[in-house]
Every structure is written in C-alpha cells, then in structure tokens.
C-alpha cells in the first residue's frame, strides 16, 4: 500500500535543548485520504500544531475524538489510536515532559483525557497562526525558539530533582530501580512520587515501563526475527510471559503480531 505522507525531523538548537528533544514534520498534499493506526508514546510530551486536515484519536474501544488545532501529547501507558484525514501539515515539538510542565508552570496529572492536554492556556493562539503563515521548516523552528527565548527571558533553566529523575529513567532505558533513584536524590519518597506525578502526568514506575518498551521497539524495528530470550534478559523481565503481557498492555498487540505487520504508519504517527 502506498502511503501519501512524508515525515522528517531535526534536532533542537543548543539554546532550547534544555526543553526540546527534536522537531517533527508530517505533511501531504493528498486530499480525502484517511490513514489509521497507532501512536506509541515514548515518554516525551509533544506539542502538535496541525495546520491542515483533521486528526482524531481514541483509546481502546472509546469513541473517537477530533483533536484541536494544537495540543500537547502526554506520556501514556498504552497505545493511542490515530486517524489522519488529508491534506496534512503538522509541526511537532517533542519536549522533555518534566521541563515543559515546570517551564510553563502547569500540572499534568489532571488531564481530562490521559493521552493529551489542551494547551491554549500557555501556548497563545497567536503563535499557532504565526507558525501557520510559513511552511518553511527552519522558519517555523525559529518562530518557536523565539517564543521560548522570550518566555525564558535569557535565564538559564536549572534542572531540579524531578528533571534529574526523568532524564535518568531515559538514560537507563527504563531499567533504573525507583527506590534507588529516590535514595540517590536524597528525597522523601512520598514527596518525590507526588511531584513526579504532577510534573510528568504518570508515576516514575509507569514512565520506566514506557521507556523500556519504546527502547525494545526501536531496537527491533528493522529486524525480521525476535529473540525473546535476549529481550527478557536485556529488558530485565521475569520471564517471556511477563514480557509478552507487558508488551500487549502497552502496544495492544502481541509482539509477534506487531513486528510482523506493516509498521510504516505506526512509525510516522510515533515519530520513529
């Protein structure tokens, strides 16, 4: 099946790398075509600006919801069903979740929908329209970075204990023990868990599961075979059924089914 969608990405500048992981671009001039598959969360929160077409989402068997022109994706322990109706012109800004919530002084643990949050309370509509005026990737990046620099007022962002924990979970591929992490940070356990939930929207343990599964997907995405014993060992699962059950809960499919089907749309929707 031909897929009439183009994906590209680029890294953030040094000035905004404290917040931004990378910039994503998804576009198509097609008309009245619809593509459906899954978005696989990987622990970041991505600002999505959709300038053309429509994007709908659903979780599990819930009814589909039309997403607003711009919103923030959230770390979520499970697959999110996505439907894109062409034409498409989407600009994404993948951010460090803990930094985003601190930088914009918002809480992420009370989103009405667990996989995304409306963001018009901190991202002005004027920015959306300014970005929409240009279809040049570098121009859009510069507009967004000017916006971030204006808010930051030239002050250096100083990571706190939640940011350090968030980064360490990614650096360890989700394999760190949370109790050990809390001890290393010399924090009260209850305070850490409450602050992490507020800043990231999920628990540190759930983020570990997301990051661990995302790393497995990235490692196996180009492989024709699945070495379950190696996955169980490298991912520190108790046994193969533990891995399969965890994967099925996170992805919504067994690993055998997932890795042997057409994953092109999953990769496009997930920014892989």
N, C-alpha and C positions, 0 to 999 in steps of 0.2 A: 504494500500500500504506500503510495506517495504521500508525504506529509508536507503541506504547504506552509511551513513555519520555519523561521530562521532564528537561531539562538547564538548570542555571543556574550562575552563578559570581559571585564578588565579590573585590575586592582585599584585600590584607593590610593590617593596621594599620601605622602608622609604626614601632611597636616591634619588629615581626617582619619588616619589609620587607627587612632585610638577608639573610634566608633565603628567605622565602615570596614567590612571584610572585603567586599568587592561590589562592582556594579554589574547589573544583568540587563540584557536587552532581548526582547522577544517580539518579532514583527512578521507581518504577512500582508500582502495586498489582496489576498483572496477574498471572496465575498460569499456569504451564506453557507460557508462550510462550518461544520461543528466537529470538534475533537474532544473526546472524553477519556480520561484516565486518572491516575492518582498523583497527588503531590506528596512526596515523602519528606516530612520535617527532619531537619538535621541539627537543630539546636539553636540556630540563629533566628532573629526576627527580621523579616524583610519588608521594607516599605515598598508597596506596589502602587505605581501610578499607571493606570490604564487609560489611554487616550483614544482608543478606537475599539469597536466591537464590544462584546459582553463576556463577563466571567461569572460563572455560577459555581457554587460549592455545596457539598453536603458531607455529612459524617455518618457512616454506617447506612442504615436504611431510612434516615431522616429525609424529609423533603428538601429539595434544592433551594438555595437562596441566591438571589442575584447580588453580587458584591458591589459595593460603592465604587466610584471612580478612583479613589485612593484609600488604602487601608494598611494595617500592619499585620503580617502573619506572626503567629506565636508558636513557640515550641509546644509540640503536642505529641502525646504518646499513642500514635495511631495514624492510619492513612486518612487523607482528605481527598474526597472525590472532586475532580475539577472538570468543568465543561467550558471550553473556549469557543465562542462564535466569531468567525472572521468577518471583517478585517481585524487585524491585531496590531497594536503599537503599545508595547508595555515597557516601562522603565522600572527596574527594581534596584533597591539599595539594601544589600544584605548587611545587617548590623549585629554587633555583639549585644545580646539581649540585655544583660545586666547594665551595660554602659548606656544603652538607649533609655532605659527607664530612669536611670539616675540623671542623665543629661537633661531630659525633658521633665523630670520631677513628676513621674506618673507611677501608678501601681498597676501591675499586670495580673494580679491574682483574682480579679473580679470581672473578667470579660464575659459578657452575656453568651458569646459563642467561644468555646475554648480554643479554637484554632486561629481566630483572627480578632482584631480590635479596630473599631473605627478610630480615626486619629485626627479628626478635624479640630479637636481641642488643643492640639500642639503643632500641627502642620497646617498653616493657613491655606485657604483656597487660592489665594493669590499666587502661591508657589506652584500649585498644580497648573494654573493657567500659564504661568511664565515658562514652565517646562514644556507644556503642550505646544507653545509657539514655535519651538525649534525641534526638528527631527534629527539634528546632528548629535551623535553620542557624546562627543567631547564637550559640546556646548551645554548639554544637559548636566553632565558631571560638574562642570564649572559653576553652573547656576546653583546646584545643590550644595557644593562645597562652600560657595559664598554665603549661602544661608546658614550653614553650620558655623562658619567662622564668625558671622555676625552675632549669633546667639552666644557663642563661647567668649566673645569679646577679647580674643587673643590670650585668654588664660589657659594654662596647661591643665589638662584633665588628670587628676590624681586617682588611680585605681584604689578602691577600698577592699575590704576582706571578701565581699561578695564577688567583686570582679576577679580577684585573685583565685577564688574557688572555681568560678565559672571557667576561667582560662585553663586552670589545672585539669579540669574534667576533660576539656578538649585535648590538651597536651598528652593526657594519659590514655586517649581513645576510649574514655568512659570506664576505665578499669580501676580507678582510684577507690579506696575504701572511704566512705564519707566520714566515719568516726575518726579515722586517722587524719583526714583533712581538717576536721574541726579542731583536733588536738594541735596540729601544726600551726593553725591560725590563732590558737590560744583564745578561743571563743566559747561562750556559753552555748550549749547545744540547742536549747530552745530558742535563744535569740537568733542564732545562725539560721535555723530552719525557717523561722518566721520571716526574717529579712530576705532570705533566698527566694522563698515562695512569692513574696511581694514584688521582688525585682525581676524575676525570671518567669513567673506565672505557673511554674511547676516545682516540685521538690528537686533537690540535688540528686537524689537516687533516680528519679524519673529521667532527668537530663542525662545521667550516666547511661541508662538503657537506650535512650535515643541515639546518643553519640556512638555507643558501641555497635548498634545495628547499622547506623549510617556508614561507619568505617568498613563493616563487612560488605555492604553493598558496593561501596567504592572499590574495594579490593577485588571483588568477584565480577564486576560489571563487564569485563572483557574476556571472561573465562567461559569455556564450553563445558567444564566439569566442576563439580562441587566436592571438595574434600571435607566431609563432615567432621572427621576426626581432627583435622587441623583447625577448623573453625571452633570446635568445642574447646580445644587446648588453648589457642591464641586468644579466644574471647572469654576464657575462664568460666565457661558454663559448666554446670554439674555433670551433664551428660548430653547425648544427642537429643533426646526428647525435650530436655529443658531448652536447648537452642531452638528447636522447631516450634515449640509452643510460644516462646518469646517472640520469634520472628513472625509467626502467624498473627499474634496480637498486635504487633507494631505495623506490619505490612498489610494484613488482611488476607494473605495467601500463604501457602506453604512455600518454603524456599525452592523446592523442586519445580513447582508451577511457576513461580515468579521469574526465576532465572532462565526458564526455557520458553518464555513467551516474548513477544515484541515489546521491548522496553524503551523504544525511541520517545514516545510521548511522556513516559514517566521521567525520563532524563530531562526533557525540555521543561516540563512543569516543575521539576525539582531543582533545576539549575545545575544539573550534573554535567 
